[in-house]
Structure formats: structure tokens, C-alpha cells
């Protein structure tokens, strides 16, 4: 991946990007991102994965985007489309 887009929506952000997976182009849109500090890690990612939070009471961050390259980073968000 060589670019991503960030748009403010209220007190959170929408992050959109495309990446290649098994020779297929995949578009991801993350809604409800509140912490933007780790977003640049997407540009260095060797591997991405998404996990749904097992906690039903979370205020935000119902999902976690895992980003791996030299180390591991997490980005919390509310919805994926």
C-alpha cells in the first residue's frame, strides 16, 4: 500500500485504503477511528488483519486492525465497510 485517506467525521475519523491480497485488490473503509497516531504504520505493513472485540460493552473500538512489519501496531475502530 502506498497511500490512505483520512476524513474527519465529528470526533472520529474515516480511514480508507486499498491493498493487494492474493493478487486481488481489496478496498477497506474503517469508520470511527479515534486515535490517528499509528495510521502511518499502514504504509509499512507486511500483514494486516481485523479482529472483532469480544467485549460487548466497549464504548468505541468494536474492531481492531492489526498491522505487522518490524513490530506490531493496533488501530481501533467502530465499523468496517
C-alpha positions as CSV (number, residue, x, y, z in Angstrom):
1,X,0.0,0.0,0.0
2,X,1.3,3.4,-0.8
3,X,-1.5,5.7,0.2
4,X,-4.5,6.0,2.5
5,X,-7.1,8.7,3.0
6,X,-8.4,10.2,6.3
7,X,-11.6,12.2,6.7
8,X,-12.8,13.8,10.0
9,X,-16.3,12.9,10.9
10,X,-17.3,14.6,14.2
11,X,-14.9,13.5,16.9
12,X,-13.6,10.4,14.9
13,X,-12.2,9.7,11.5
14,X,-12.9,7.6,8.5
15,X,-9.8,5.9,7.0
16,X,-9.9,4.3,3.6
17,X,-7.2,2.4,1.7
18,X,-6.6,-0.3,-0.8
19,X,-4.2,-3.2,-0.6
20,X,-3.5,-6.4,-2.6
21,X,-4.4,-9.8,-1.1
22,X,-3.7,-13.0,-3.0
23,X,-3.4,-10.9,-6.2
24,X,-6.8,-9.3,-5.6
25,X,-7.3,-5.6,-4.9
26,X,-9.2,-5.1,-1.6
27,X,-10.7,-1.7,-0.5
28,X,-11.2,-1.1,3.2
29,X,-13.1,1.7,4.9
30,X,-12.7,2.0,8.7
31,X,-15.2,4.2,10.4
32,X,-14.9,5.5,14.0
33,X,-11.1,5.7,14.2
34,X,-10.4,7.9,17.2
35,X,-6.6,7.6,17.6
36,X,-4.7,8.6,14.4
37,X,-1.2,8.3,15.9
38,X,-0.5,4.9,14.3
39,X,-2.1,5.3,10.9
40,X,1.3,5.8,9.1
41,X,2.2,2.3,10.1
42,X,-0.3,1.2,7.3
43,X,2.3,2.3,4.8
44,X,4.9,-0.1,6.1
45,X,2.6,-3.1,6.7
46,X,3.7,-6.6,5.8
47,X,0.5,-8.1,7.1
48,X,-3.0,-6.7,8.1
49,X,-5.8,-8.5,9.9
50,X,-9.0,-7.5,11.7
51,X,-10.4,-8.8,15.0
52,X,-13.8,-8.1,16.5
53,X,-13.7,-7.2,20.1
54,X,-15.2,-9.9,22.4
55,X,-16.3,-7.2,24.9
56,X,-19.9,-6.3,24.2
57,X,-19.7,-3.1,26.4
58,X,-16.9,-1.3,24.6
59,X,-17.6,2.5,24.1
60,X,-15.7,2.6,20.9
61,X,-13.3,0.4,19.0
62,X,-15.5,-2.6,18.4
63,X,-12.8,-3.8,15.9
64,X,-9.1,-3.8,15.9
65,X,-6.9,-3.6,12.8
66,X,-3.6,-5.3,13.4
67,X,-0.6,-4.1,11.5
68,X,2.6,-6.1,11.4
69,X,6.0,-5.2,10.0
70,X,9.1,-4.8,12.2
71,X,6.7,-4.7,15.2
72,X,3.0,-4.9,15.9
73,X,0.6,-2.0,16.0
74,X,-3.2,-1.9,16.6
75,X,-5.7,0.6,15.3
76,X,-9.2,0.6,17.0
77,X,-12.3,1.5,15.0
78,X,-16.1,1.0,15.2
79,X,-17.2,-0.3,11.7
80,X,-15.8,-1.8,8.6
81,X,-17.2,-1.4,5.1
